[in-house]
Amino acid sequence: MIAYGFYKVGQSNQEKTIAKLHERQVRYTLAPYLQAEADREYLQRELMILSKEKEIMKDVAGWKVGQSPYNSQKKWLPRAVGEFDRNTK
């Protein structure tokens, strides 16, 4: 009876492993599409923010839209648009 119990546990573990493998394959297949959708949403928000910035800063001489006034950025990082966008809608 003990051997049969261990056999059934082993069989169920193999089935769970195969199910996890299939789930991972589906996630890996969908990942590029989900990333493309997130990039598209980010681009739409970024363009909206840049147009608002252009409208607000139109009277400031020497202001370049989208350029940071700080010199500390050595590499490009995406703007955190999700947190600050709530009040502008």
N, CA, C and O atoms as a Tinker XYZ file with bonds, in Angstrom:
   356  protein
     1  N      0.821000   -1.186000    0.000000    73     2
     2  CA     0.000000    0.000000    0.000000    64     1     3
     3  C      0.870000    1.257000    0.000000    63     2     4     5
     4  O      0.553000    2.232000   -0.681000    81     3
     5  N      1.957000    1.236000    0.755000    73     3     6
     6  CA     2.825000    2.411000    0.822000    64     5     7
     7  C      3.462000    2.661000   -0.540000    63     6     8     9
     8  O      3.551000    3.801000   -0.995000    81     7
     9  N      3.901000    1.590000   -1.183000    73     7    10
    10  CA     4.523000    1.735000   -2.506000    64     9    11
    11  C      3.511000    2.298000   -3.501000    63    10    12    13
    12  O      3.859000    3.153000   -4.315000    81    11
    13  N      2.281000    1.836000   -3.447000    73    11    14
    14  CA     1.248000    2.350000   -4.350000    64    13    15
    15  C      0.984000    3.835000   -4.070000    63    14    16    17
    16  O      0.778000    4.608000   -5.006000    81    15
    17  N      0.989000    4.241000   -2.791000    73    15    18
    18  CA     0.800000    5.642000   -2.428000    64    17    19
    19  C      1.920000    6.513000   -2.974000    63    18    20    21
    20  O      1.666000    7.592000   -3.509000    81    19
    21  N      3.170000    6.046000   -2.840000    73    19    22
    22  CA     4.287000    6.794000   -3.398000    64    21    23
    23  C      4.209000    6.867000   -4.918000    63    22    24    25
    24  O      4.567000    7.885000   -5.510000    81    23
    25  N      3.748000    5.806000   -5.546000    73    23    26
    26  CA     3.579000    5.810000   -7.002000    64    25    27
    27  C      2.569000    6.877000   -7.410000    63    26    28    29
    28  O      2.816000    7.631000   -8.351000    81    27
    29  N      1.430000    6.952000   -6.711000    73    27    30
    30  CA     0.395000    7.937000   -7.047000    64    29    31
    31  C      0.902000    9.370000   -6.799000    63    30    32    33
    32  O      0.598000   10.274000   -7.578000    81    31
    33  N      1.660000    9.575000   -5.733000    73    31    34
    34  CA     2.237000   10.899000   -5.471000    64    33    35
    35  C      3.191000   11.276000   -6.595000    63    34    36    37
    36  O      3.172000   12.411000   -7.071000    81    35
    37  N      4.015000   10.342000   -7.018000    73    35    38
    38  CA     4.948000   10.600000   -8.124000    64    37    39
    39  C      4.210000   10.928000   -9.415000    63    38    40    41
    40  O      4.616000   11.830000  -10.148000    81    39
    41  N      3.137000   10.210000   -9.700000    73    39    42
    42  CA     2.355000   10.465000  -10.902000    64    41    43
    43  C      1.721000   11.855000  -10.856000    63    42    44    45
    44  O      1.735000   12.577000  -11.854000    81    43
    45  N      1.168000   12.233000   -9.707000    73    43    46
    46  CA     0.545000   13.553000   -9.609000    64    45    47
    47  C      1.589000   14.654000   -9.699000    63    46    48    49
    48  O      1.311000   15.718000  -10.252000    81    47
    49  N      2.788000   14.423000   -9.165000    73    47    50
    50  CA     3.856000   15.412000   -9.293000    64    49    51
    51  C      4.272000   15.592000  -10.749000    63    50    52    53
    52  O      4.536000   16.715000  -11.180000    81    51
    53  N      4.331000   14.515000  -11.501000    73    51    54
    54  CA     4.663000   14.613000  -12.921000    64    53    55
    55  C      3.578000   15.379000  -13.682000    63    54    56    57
    56  O      3.889000   16.193000  -14.551000    81    55
    57  N      2.321000   15.124000  -13.363000    73    55    58
    58  CA     1.227000   15.843000  -14.021000    64    57    59
    59  C      1.281000   17.331000  -13.702000    63    58    60    61
    60  O      1.062000   18.160000  -14.586000    81    59
    61  N      1.573000   17.683000  -12.442000    73    59    62
    62  CA     1.689000   19.091000  -12.067000    64    61    63
    63  C      2.854000   19.761000  -12.785000    63    62    64    65
    64  O      2.746000   20.913000  -13.204000    81    63
    65  N      3.963000   19.049000  -12.928000    73    63    66
    66  CA     5.129000   19.600000  -13.625000    64    65    67
    67  C      4.803000   19.871000  -15.080000    63    66    68    69
    68  O      5.187000   20.912000  -15.613000    81    67
    69  N      4.104000   18.958000  -15.733000    73    67    70
    70  CA     3.723000   19.140000  -17.134000    64    69    71
    71  C      2.748000   20.296000  -17.271000    63    70    72    73
    72  O      2.846000   21.076000  -18.218000    81    71
    73  N      1.807000   20.419000  -16.341000    73    71    74
    74  CA     0.855000   21.533000  -16.384000    64    73    75
    75  C      1.560000   22.871000  -16.207000    63    74    76    77
    76  O      1.227000   23.837000  -16.894000    81    75
    77  N      2.534000   22.945000  -15.294000    73    75    78
    78  CA     3.298000   24.178000  -15.108000    64    77    79
    79  C      4.110000   24.515000  -16.359000    63    78    80    81
    80  O      4.224000   25.684000  -16.729000    81    79
    81  N      4.665000   23.507000  -17.000000    73    79    82
    82  CA     5.426000   23.721000  -18.232000    64    81    83
    83  C      4.543000   24.323000  -19.315000    63    82    84    85
    84  O      4.951000   25.266000  -19.993000    81    83
    85  N      3.345000   23.792000  -19.483000    73    83    86
    86  CA     2.421000   24.323000  -20.480000    64    85    87
    87  C      2.013000   25.763000  -20.145000    63    86    88    89
    88  O      1.908000   26.607000  -21.034000    81    87
    89  N      1.787000   26.031000  -18.866000    73    87    90
    90  CA     1.414000   27.379000  -18.457000    64    89    91
    91  C      2.550000   28.364000  -18.742000    63    90    92    93
    92  O      2.306000   29.478000  -19.207000    81    91
    93  N      3.790000   27.954000  -18.464000    73    91    94
    94  CA     4.937000   28.814000  -18.766000    64    93    95
    95  C      5.075000   29.059000  -20.259000    63    94    96    97
    96  O      5.400000   30.172000  -20.673000    81    95
    97  N      4.835000   28.041000  -21.072000    73    95    98
    98  CA     4.923000   28.209000  -22.523000    64    97    99
    99  C      3.887000   29.214000  -23.016000    63    98   100   101
   100  O      4.181000   30.028000  -23.892000    81    99
   101  N      2.692000   29.164000  -22.466000    73    99   102
   102  CA     1.650000   30.119000  -22.851000    64   101   103
   103  C      2.059000   31.532000  -22.444000    63   102   104   105
   104  O      1.894000   32.476000  -23.217000    81   103
   105  N      2.591000   31.680000  -21.235000    73   103   106
   106  CA     3.030000   33.005000  -20.779000    64   105   107
   107  C      4.148000   33.547000  -21.653000    63   106   108   109
   108  O      4.141000   34.727000  -22.003000    81   107
   109  N      5.106000   32.704000  -22.008000    73   107   110
   110  CA     6.210000   33.141000  -22.865000    64   109   111
   111  C      5.706000   33.537000  -24.247000    63   110   112   113
   112  O      6.255000   34.441000  -24.876000    81   111
   113  N      4.672000   32.867000  -24.715000    73   111   114
   114  CA     4.108000   33.196000  -26.021000    64   113   115
   115  C      3.378000   34.529000  -25.979000    63   114   116   117
   116  O      3.456000   35.305000  -26.932000    81   115
   117  N      2.671000   34.806000  -24.890000    73   115   118
   118  CA     1.890000   36.037000  -24.784000    64   117   119
   119  C      2.719000   37.251000  -24.370000    63   118   120   121
   120  O      2.284000   38.383000  -24.585000    81   119
   121  N      3.882000   37.053000  -23.792000    73   119   122
   122  CA     4.677000   38.158000  -23.248000    64   121   123
   123  C      4.970000   39.263000  -24.263000    63   122   124   125
   124  O      4.809000   40.432000  -23.912000    81   123
   125  N      5.390000   38.971000  -25.503000    73   123   126
   126  CA     5.660000   40.062000  -26.447000    64   125   127
   127  C      4.417000   40.892000  -26.771000    63   126   128   129
   128  O      4.508000   42.107000  -26.941000    81   127
   129  N      3.275000   40.246000  -26.856000    73   127   130
   130  CA     2.039000   40.979000  -27.156000    64   129   131
   131  C      1.647000   41.880000  -25.995000    63   130   132   133
   132  O      1.228000   43.018000  -26.204000    81   131
   133  N      1.779000   41.377000  -24.774000    73   131   134
   134  CA     1.461000   42.189000  -23.608000    64   133   135
   135  C      2.437000   43.355000  -23.471000    63   134   136   137
   136  O      2.038000   44.455000  -23.089000    81   135
   137  N      3.723000   43.120000  -23.783000    73   135   138
   138  CA     4.704000   44.197000  -23.714000    64   137   139
   139  C      4.431000   45.247000  -24.782000    63   138   140   141
   140  O      4.584000   46.442000  -24.527000    81   139
   141  N      4.032000   44.820000  -25.966000    73   139   142
   142  CA     3.708000   45.778000  -27.034000    64   141   143
   143  C      2.510000   46.632000  -26.636000    63   142   144   145
   144  O      2.489000   47.831000  -26.911000    81   143
   145  N      1.523000   46.035000  -26.000000    73   143   146
   146  CA     0.361000   46.792000  -25.553000    64   145   147
   147  C      0.744000   47.806000  -24.476000    63   146   148   149
   148  O      0.276000   48.944000  -24.495000    81   147
   149  N      1.591000   47.392000  -23.545000    73   147   150
   150  CA     2.054000   48.311000  -22.494000    64   149   151
   151  C      2.871000   49.447000  -23.097000    63   150   152   153
   152  O      2.746000   50.591000  -22.661000    81   151
   153  N      3.705000   49.151000  -24.092000    73   151   154
   154  CA     4.490000   50.191000  -24.756000    64   153   155
   155  C      3.592000   51.175000  -25.488000    63   154   156   157
   156  O      3.846000   52.379000  -25.471000    81   155
   157  N      2.554000   50.676000  -26.123000    73   155   158
   158  CA     1.622000   51.547000  -26.847000    64   157   159
   159  C      0.894000   52.480000  -25.866000    63   158   160   161
   160  O      0.735000   53.669000  -26.144000    81   159
   161  N      0.458000   51.945000  -24.732000    73   159   162
   162  CA    -0.210000   52.769000  -23.718000    64   161   163
   163  C      0.755000   53.804000  -23.145000    63   162   164   165
   164  O      0.371000   54.951000  -22.917000    81   163
   165  N      1.997000   53.406000  -22.915000    73   163   166
   166  CA     2.997000   54.341000  -22.406000    64   165   167
   167  C      3.223000   55.470000  -23.405000    63   166   168   169
   168  O      3.296000   56.636000  -23.016000    81   167
   169  N      3.333000   55.137000  -24.677000    73   167   170
   170  CA     3.563000   56.150000  -25.699000    64   169   171
   171  C      2.398000   57.127000  -25.773000    63   170   172   173
   172  O      2.616000   58.330000  -25.917000    81   171
   173  N      1.176000   56.640000  -25.679000    73   171   174
   174  CA     0.018000   57.530000  -25.690000    64   173   175
   175  C      0.039000   58.484000  -24.498000    63   174   176   177
   176  O     -0.213000   59.679000  -24.652000    81   175
   177  N      0.341000   57.956000  -23.308000    73   175   178
   178  CA     0.420000   58.821000  -22.124000    64   177   179
   179  C      1.557000   59.830000  -22.250000    63   178   180   181
   180  O      1.399000   60.995000  -21.888000    81   179
   181  N      2.699000   59.384000  -22.760000    73   179   182
   182  CA     3.849000   60.266000  -22.916000    64   181   183
   183  C      3.535000   61.394000  -23.895000    63   182   184   185
   184  O      3.889000   62.543000  -23.632000    81   183
   185  N      2.887000   61.097000  -25.004000    73   183   186
   186  CA     2.533000   62.135000  -25.975000    64   185   187
   187  C      1.534000   63.123000  -25.377000    63   186   188   189
   188  O      1.610000   64.321000  -25.647000    81   187
   189  N      0.600000   62.628000  -24.570000    73   187   190
   190  CA    -0.361000   63.512000  -23.921000    64   189   191
   191  C      0.353000   64.442000  -22.937000    63   190   192   193
   192  O      0.056000   65.635000  -22.883000    81   191
   193  N      1.286000   63.900000  -22.167000    73   191   194
   194  CA     2.028000   64.711000  -21.202000    64   193   195
   195  C      2.890000   65.745000  -21.914000    63   194   196   197
   196  O      2.971000   66.892000  -21.475000    81   195
   197  N      3.535000   65.350000  -23.009000    73   195   198
   198  CA     4.367000   66.296000  -23.749000    64   197   199
   199  C      3.533000   67.413000  -24.370000    63   198   200   201
   200  O      3.977000   68.561000  -24.422000    81   199
   201  N      2.335000   67.090000  -24.838000    73   199   202
   202  CA     1.493000   68.142000  -25.405000    64   201   203
   203  C      1.028000   69.110000  -24.313000    63   202   204   205
   204  O      0.941000   70.315000  -24.552000    81   203
   205  N      0.730000   68.593000  -23.121000    73   203   206
   206  CA     0.362000   69.468000  -22.006000    64   205   207
   207  C      1.543000   70.333000  -21.586000    63   206   208   209
   208  O      1.384000   71.515000  -21.281000    81   207
   209  N      2.732000   69.729000  -21.573000    73   207   210
   210  CA     3.930000   70.493000  -21.232000    64   209   211
   211  C      4.175000   71.602000  -22.247000    63   210   212   213
   212  O      4.536000   72.720000  -21.882000    81   211
   213  N      3.981000   71.289000  -23.508000    73   211   214
   214  CA     4.171000   72.296000  -24.559000    64   213   215
   215  C      3.181000   73.447000  -24.383000    63   214   216   217
   216  O      3.540000   74.613000  -24.545000    81   215
   217  N      1.947000   73.115000  -24.053000    73   215   218
   218  CA     0.927000   74.144000  -23.857000    64   217   219
   219  C      1.230000   75.009000  -22.635000    63   218   220   221
   220  O      1.070000   76.228000  -22.684000    81   219
   221  N      1.662000   74.391000  -21.550000    73   219   222
   222  CA     1.929000   75.134000  -20.314000    64   221   223
   223  C      3.183000   75.994000  -20.440000    63   222   224   225
   224  O      3.200000   77.130000  -19.966000    81   223
   225  N      4.223000   75.472000  -21.066000    73   223   226
   226  CA     5.513000   76.162000  -21.105000    64   225   227
   227  C      5.723000   76.967000  -22.381000    63   226   228   229
   228  O      6.860000   77.318000  -22.695000    81   227
   229  N      4.672000   77.269000  -23.120000    73   227   230
   230  CA     4.826000   77.962000  -24.398000    64   229   231
   231  C      5.394000   79.369000  -24.251000    63   230   232   233
   232  O      5.995000   79.875000  -25.199000    81   231
   233  N      5.227000   80.020000  -23.103000    73   231   234
   234  CA     5.707000   81.386000  -22.912000    64   233   235
   235  C      7.108000   81.457000  -22.308000    63   234   236   237
   236  O      7.650000   82.551000  -22.150000    81   235
   237  N      7.694000   80.332000  -21.975000    73   235   238
   238  CA     9.025000   80.323000  -21.360000    64   237   239
   239  C     10.077000   80.274000  -22.465000    63   238   240   241
   240  O     10.095000   79.360000  -23.289000    81   239
   241  N     10.945000   81.272000  -22.460000    73   239   242
   242  CA    11.982000   81.346000  -23.498000    64   241   243
   243  C     13.039000   80.265000  -23.273000    63   242   244   245
   244  O     13.481000   80.049000  -22.145000    81   243
   245  N     13.434000   79.599000  -24.335000    73   243   246
   246  CA    14.486000   78.593000  -24.272000    64   245   247
   247  C     14.055000   77.234000  -23.762000    63   246   248   249
   248  O     14.893000   76.346000  -23.604000    81   247
   249  N     12.782000   77.047000  -23.501000    73   247   250
   250  CA    12.292000   75.758000  -23.000000    64   249   251
   251  C     12.139000   74.785000  -24.152000    63   250   252   253
   252  O     11.506000   75.099000  -25.160000    81   251
   253  N     12.717000   73.609000  -24.004000    73   251   254
   254  CA    12.597000   72.554000  -25.010000    64   253   255
   255  C     11.663000   71.488000  -24.452000    63   254   256   257
   256  O     11.887000   70.962000  -23.362000    81   255
   257  N     10.640000   71.183000  -25.189000    73   255   258
   258  CA     9.633000   70.228000  -24.731000    64   257   259
   259  C     10.249000   68.836000  -24.621000    63   258   260   261
   260  O     10.887000   68.348000  -25.554000    81   259
   261  N     10.049000   68.212000  -23.472000    73   259   262
   262  CA    10.528000   66.855000  -23.250000    64   261   263
   263  C     11.939000   66.774000  -22.715000    63   262   264   265
   264  O     12.371000   65.699000  -22.299000    81   263
   265  N     12.674000   67.874000  -22.712000    73   263   266
   266  CA    14.041000   67.846000  -22.214000    64   265   267
   267  C     14.043000   68.152000  -20.720000    63   266   268   269
   268  O     13.393000   69.098000  -20.275000    81   267
   269  N     14.762000   67.364000  -19.959000    73   267   270
   270  CA    14.818000   67.553000  -18.521000    64   269   271
   271  C     15.703000   68.745000  -18.191000    63   270   272   273
   272  O     16.757000   68.906000  -18.805000    81   271
   273  N     15.307000   69.582000  -17.243000    73   271   274
   274  CA    16.162000   70.699000  -16.842000    64   273   275
   275  C     17.333000   70.260000  -15.968000    63   274   276   277
   276  O     18.197000   71.078000  -15.652000    81   275
   277  N     17.381000   69.012000  -15.576000    73   275   278
   278  CA    18.436000   68.502000  -14.714000    64   277   279
   279  C     19.502000   67.816000  -15.546000    63   278   280   281
   280  O     19.190000   67.172000  -16.548000    81   279
   281  N     20.751000   67.947000  -15.146000    73   279   282
   282  CA    21.870000   67.352000  -15.875000    64   281   283
   283  C     22.330000   66.048000  -15.258000    63   282   284   285
   284  O     23.398000   65.550000  -15.616000    81   283
   285  N     21.571000   65.485000  -14.355000    73   283   286
   286  CA    22.012000   64.302000  -13.627000    64   285   287
   287  C     21.723000   62.997000  -14.370000    63   286   288   289
   288  O     22.242000   61.950000  -13.985000    81   287
   289  N     20.920000   63.036000  -15.407000    73   287   290
   290  CA    20.574000   61.788000  -16.095000    64   289   291
   291  C     21.619000   61.447000  -17.144000    63   290   292   293
   292  O     21.802000   62.178000  -18.118000    81   291
   293  N     22.294000   60.344000  -16.935000    73   291   294
   294  CA    23.278000   59.868000  -17.892000    64   293   295
   295  C     22.684000   58.863000  -18.872000    63   294   296   297
   296  O     23.198000   58.690000  -19.977000    81   295
   297  N     21.612000   58.206000  -18.472000    73   295   298
   298  CA    20.976000   57.236000  -19.347000    64   297   299
   299  C     19.474000   57.483000  -19.352000    63   298   300   301
   300  O     18.935000   58.134000  -18.457000    81   299
   301  N     18.806000   56.953000  -20.372000    73   299   302
   302  CA    17.372000   57.161000  -20.519000    64   301   303
   303  C     16.609000   56.251000  -19.572000    63   302   304   305
   304  O     16.893000   55.057000  -19.474000    81   303
   305  N     15.643000   56.826000  -18.880000    73   303   306
   306  CA    14.723000   56.068000  -18.036000    64   305   307
   307  C     13.314000   56.503000  -18.394000    63   306   308   309
   308  O     13.090000   57.686000  -18.649000    81   307
   309  N     12.360000   55.588000  -18.420000    73   307   310
   310  CA    10.985000   55.997000  -18.726000    64   309   311
   311  C     10.431000   56.881000  -17.629000    63   310   312   313
   312  O     10.727000   56.694000  -16.449000    81   311
   313  N      9.639000   57.827000  -18.025000    73   311   314
   314  CA     9.010000   58.725000  -17.076000    64   313   315
   315  C      7.944000   57.960000  -16.297000    63   314   316   317
   316  O      7.240000   57.125000  -16.866000    81   315
   317  N      7.822000   58.234000  -15.019000    73   315   318
   318  CA     6.800000   57.603000  -14.188000    64   317   319
   319  C      5.491000   58.340000  -14.420000    63   318   320   321
   320  O      5.158000   59.270000  -13.686000    81   319
   321  N      4.749000   57.924000  -15.439000    73   319   322
   322  CA     3.544000   58.642000  -15.819000    64   321   323
   323  C      2.304000   58.108000  -15.118000    63   322   324   325
   324  O      1.295000   58.811000  -15.051000    81   323
   325  N      2.345000   56.911000  -14.605000    73   323   326
   326  CA     1.149000   56.322000  -14.012000    64   325   327
   327  C      0.715000   57.010000  -12.728000    63   326   328   329
   328  O     -0.481000   57.200000  -12.505000    81   327
   329  N      1.671000   57.389000  -11.877000    73   327   330
   330  CA     1.324000   57.944000  -10.581000    64   329   331
   331  C      0.878000   59.399000  -10.680000    63   330   332   333
   332  O     -0.005000   59.811000   -9.928000    81   331
   333  N      1.453000   60.184000  -11.577000    73   331   334
   334  CA     1.192000   61.593000  -11.636000    64   333   335
   335  C      0.067000   61.951000  -12.614000    63   334   336   337
   336  O     -0.326000   63.113000  -12.712000    81   335
   337  N     -0.439000   60.966000  -13.325000    73   335   338
   338  CA    -1.416000   61.222000  -14.373000    64   337   339
   339  C     -2.844000   61.251000  -13.840000    63   338   340   341
   340  O     -3.755000   61.617000  -14.583000    81   339
   341  N     -3.072000   60.884000  -12.594000    73   339   342
   342  CA    -4.440000   60.769000  -12.057000    64   341   343
   343  C     -5.162000   62.099000  -12.024000    63   342   344   345
   344  O     -6.343000   62.166000  -12.363000    81   343
   345  N     -4.474000   63.165000  -11.620000    73   343   346
   346  CA    -5.125000   64.455000  -11.441000    64   345   347
   347  C     -5.288000   65.228000  -12.744000    63   346   348   349
   348  O     -5.998000   66.234000  -12.767000    81   347
   349  N     -4.662000   64.796000  -13.815000    73   347   350
   350  CA    -4.711000   65.542000  -15.075000    64   349   351
   351  C     -5.846000   65.112000  -15.973000    63   350   352   353
   352  O     -6.061000   65.725000  -17.019000    81   351
   353  N     -6.581000   64.079000  -15.603000    73   351   354
   354  CA    -7.638000   63.575000  -16.477000    64   353   355
   355  C     -8.898000   64.370000  -16.351000    63   354   356
   356  O     -9.885000   64.072000  -17.023000    81   355
